[in-house]
Amino acid sequence: MWQSVGLTLLVIVATLACVLLFMLFGWYVVWQLFLSKFKFLRELLGDTGSQHGDIEESEKDTEREMLSTPRHRPKSARQRKLLTEETT
């Protein structure tokens, strides 16, 4: 009788350990592939790895590029028509 109780407890503990390891491995993979890209999540977890500085530098570069290049929006048909009427 004690053997069956011990075996049952062993199976339950082993199952929980396997599930926990699987969840931790899954979290690690998702973090490496996707979640670490979000600055908000890195700040929440206190991650100050090398990616932190790299991403901030690239964000600053992107902001500079956006400010230095003029933004061109495609003109609507009405705006194009008004421009052609004004020039003629």
Secondary structure, DSSP 8 states (H G I E B T S, - for coil): -HHHHHHHHHHHHHHHHHHHHHHHHHHHHHHHHTGGG-HHHHHHHT---HHHHHHHHHHHHHHHHHHHS-------HHHHHHHHHHH-
